[in-house]
Amino acid sequence: MDHHFIPQFYLKRWTRPDGQLSVMRRVHGQKIATADRYPAGTGYRPDLYRTDGVPEEKAQHLEVRFMSPLDNAANRALERILAMDESEWDGEDQKAWAVFLLSLMFRNPETVTELKDVISEMWGVGIKALEAEYENRRSPGFPETFAEFIALTDPAAPQIAATNFLMSTIENERLGPGLISLHWSMIRTEPNIHPFVTSDRPVVRPLPLSDPAAYIALPVDPHTLFLASKRWGLEKELTTYPRPELVDNINYAVISQAREFVWSIDKTQIDNIRKYLGEAPSKPLLSPEQREKVMRAARTGRESA
């Protein structure tokens, strides 16, 4: 029932010989608490991906049938990355890693909650609009009254829709191929350089993928950075960049966009974490304009709205 929004296989790359890693967590709004934890004991929320209102055997569908297989496949891809395996990737490994990168952008508690709220609101708006126009919009064979129609619908429909929408968002048919088409590479830093950290928002993506200079960076262990760039040779350009400064810049992005958690192999970055955690503005799943467009479409029943 403990659903890891940052998977254990990923966090274990920051563990020390005792199997634990350092956890820096914002508590009570501001204070940063520190602790040592095993990967199983951090980065999760109970029943985060649970679908309410359905039979118990189906309630954990998103975690059991989607997230777990996703993470297992991504773990195999990560092992190739860390082994610096330069042999040609097959389509399944590429897709697994691309989907995992996308999942890290959408599976966190705040985004999951926002998504469920949007779907629930959209459902409510659509039902009210349908009730007002049911007689005019009723198709042949549908119940005579709106009350009879509602009685036939699944009360858990909004929760099921939210689960399905999260899966389709992560398995994005537009962004996934776009990620695969980027130039993938790894950058290693020396053991004597302070480590990369990771967080509950670990993917660094400063530009939209439509930008010619777009890139995505993800720390995958204390001394390895995964890089996917639109521009061929970006990783070679970065070889001339002082490694400590590169680590500082990536760590700042990973820490500042975090909302609650930062993880590391040690506590050497605690001062920066206390200073910068959450400094970057939060990015909602939908802008106010996009949310209004969604609700307008729910009211009118026209996607083009």
N, C-alpha and C positions, 0 to 999 in steps of 0.2 A: 504493500500500500504506500510505501515511501517512494514517490516518483521523483527521480533525479532530473532536474532541468539542466544540470551540468553532470554528464555521465561519469560513473566511477572509472571507466577505462581511460578517460581523458585525464581526470584528476590524479590518477595513480602515477602519472609521469612526473609529478612534483613531489612524490613521497621520498622520504629518507630511508635509510636501512631499517629503521624501526617500523616502517610501513605507514607512518603518519606524515601529514603535511601541515604547514602553518595556515591557520584560518584567521583572516582579519574581517570582522563583521560590524557593520553599523547597527547599533542598538539605541533605542529610545531617541531616534531622530538624528543624533549627532555623535555620541560617544562611539569610538572604535574599540571593540573588545577583541582580544587575541586568544587563541586556543590552538591546541594540537589535536587533530582528528584523523581518523582513517577515512578514506574516500567514501565508504558506505555511510558515514555519520555526518555528512555535510552536503550542501548543494541540492537539497530535496525539499519537497513539500508533501505532506500526506494527502493522497487522493487528488493531486493537482490535475491529473488528466482523466479523472473519473467522469463518466457520463451519468448524471442523476436521472432518476425516473424510469430506468430500464431494469429488467431482471438482473439480479446480482451477477449471473454468469456472463452478462454482456457489459456490465458497468466498467470493467477494466480493459475493454477492448483496445482503446487507444494506447495504453501502456504495454499490454501484452502482445498485441498483434501488429503494432506499428512502431512504437518507440524502441522496444527491446530489439527486434530484428534490425532496425535502422542502426542502432548503436553497435550491434555485433558486426555488421558489415563495415561500418566506419572504423571499428577497431582493427580489422584486418588491413584496411587501407592505411591507417596510421602506422601500423607496424612496417609497411613498405616504405612509408615516408621516412621514418626514423632510421631504417636500415639503409637509407640513401639508394634504394633500389631504382636504377635507371632503366630497367627493361621496360618494354612497351606495356602500358596499362591497358587492360581490357575494359570494355564498356561498363561492366558491372562495378568494377572497382572505382572507376571514375565517377559513375553515378552515385555510388554509396558515399564517397567523400563530398561531392557537391551537395547532396541532400543533407548530409550532416552539417555542413557549413550553414545552409539555409535554416536548419532546425535550431541552431544556436541563436539565430536572430529572432525566432518566434516562440520558442518553447518556455521562456521564462515566465514566472508567476504573473507579473504585471501585464504582459501581452496576452497571456491566456485569459486572464480575468477580463481585460478590455474586449477581447474577441467575444467571449461569452456574453458580455453586456450588450455589445453591438448587435449580435444575432438575436438576443432576447428582445431588445428594443425594436429591431426591424420586424421581428415576428409579430409583436404587439401592434405596431403601426399598420402592418399589412392586414392583420385580422380585423382591426377597426374599420379600415377602408373597405374591406370585403363585405363586412356586415352592412355598411351603409349602402353598398351597391349590389348586394347579393342578388336581389330579384332581377336586376338588369343584366348581371353578368353570369347568371346561373346557366351552366351548360346542360344540354339534354341528358337526362338520366341522373342528374344530381338531386339530392333531397329537396323537398319543397321549401323548407325553411332553413334559415341560417343556423338555428339551434340544432336542427337535425344534422346539418353538415358538420358542425363543431363536435357533436357527439361521436362522429365517426373518425375524427382525427386523433392522432396519438398525442397525449398530454406532454410527452417527453420530446416532441418534435423539435423545439428550439434547442434543447441540449444535444440531440442527435445531430442537428444541423451544424452546431458549433464544433462538435467533434470532427465531422466530415470536412468542414471548412478549414480547420487547423491542419488536417492531413493534406488537403489539396494545396494549401498555402506552402507547406514545407516541401511537398513534391511539385514545386512550381514548374509548370511546363514551359514557361518563358525564361525564368531566371536560371533554372537548372542547366539547360544547354548552354546558356551564356557563360556560366561558370566553367563548364567543361572546355569551352573554346578558348579560355584564357591560357596564358603561358604559366605553367606551374613550376615552382622551384623551391628550394630550401636554403636557408642561410644559417650557418652554424657560428656560434661564438665560442671563444676560448673559455675553459673552466675557471680561469682566474678573473673573468669579468662578472660583475654582479648579474644575477639571473633575470630572465623574463618572469613576469608574474602572469596570472590569468584571473578572470573574474566572471561574474554572472552576465557580463556583456563582453565576451572576449574577442569578437570579430571586429577588426579595424577596417572600416569601409568609408573613407572620407568623401568619395565621389560616387555618383550613380554609375552603373555599368555602361550606360550610354555614352559616358565621357571618354574621349580617346586616351586620357591619362588615368583611367580608373584602375584600381588595384584593391585586392583584399589581402589582409595579413592576419595570421592567427598564430600566437605562440603555441607550440605543441609539446614543448618540454622546457626546462629552465635554460637551455642553451640552443634551442632550435626554433626557427621561425618559418612557418609555411607562407609562401607568397604566391599569389595568382595575379598576374598583371595583363592588361591589354597591350602594353608596350613591350615588345620583345627586347630582352637584354636589360631590363630594369634591375634584376638581381646582380648583374655584372657591374652596373653603375654603383650599386650599394656596396660593392666590395671595397671601393675607395673611401667609403664613409666610415669615420671612426666607430668601431664597434660599441664602445660605451655610450656614445651619443645615440646610436641606433636603438640600443636597448632602452635608453631613457625615453626616447620619443614614443616607442611602442608601449612601454609601460605607462607613460602618461595617458595615452589614449585608452588603454585597457582599464586603468584605474578611474579616470575621470568619467567614463561612460558607465561604470558600474553603479548599481543602485543599492546593493546590500553587502555582497561578498567580494573579497579578493583573496586569492590563494597563492601561496608561494612555497618553495622548498625551505625557506627560512624567513626570518623577520627583519632582514636587512633593509627592506623598503618601507618599514612601518611609518617613518616620518612623512614620506611622500604620500602614503595611503591616508594618513590622518589629514593631510593638507588638501589632497585632490579628489578623494573618493566622492563621486556624484557631482563633480563640478560641471561636467558637460550637461547641457539641457536634455531632459528626457524627450525621446522621440515617440509620440503616440503611433499606434498602428494606423490610424486614419486621422488626417487633418480635419479641422472643423468643416471645411468645405467638402471634403470627401464624405464625411459622415452625413452631412445634410443631403448630399447627392444620393447616398444609399437609402436614406429615409424617404426621400422624394420618390425614388423608384419603388419602394415598398408601398407607398400610398397610391401610386398611379398604376403599378403593375407593369411599368415599362422600363426596361433596363436602360434605354437611351436617355431617360430622365436624369 
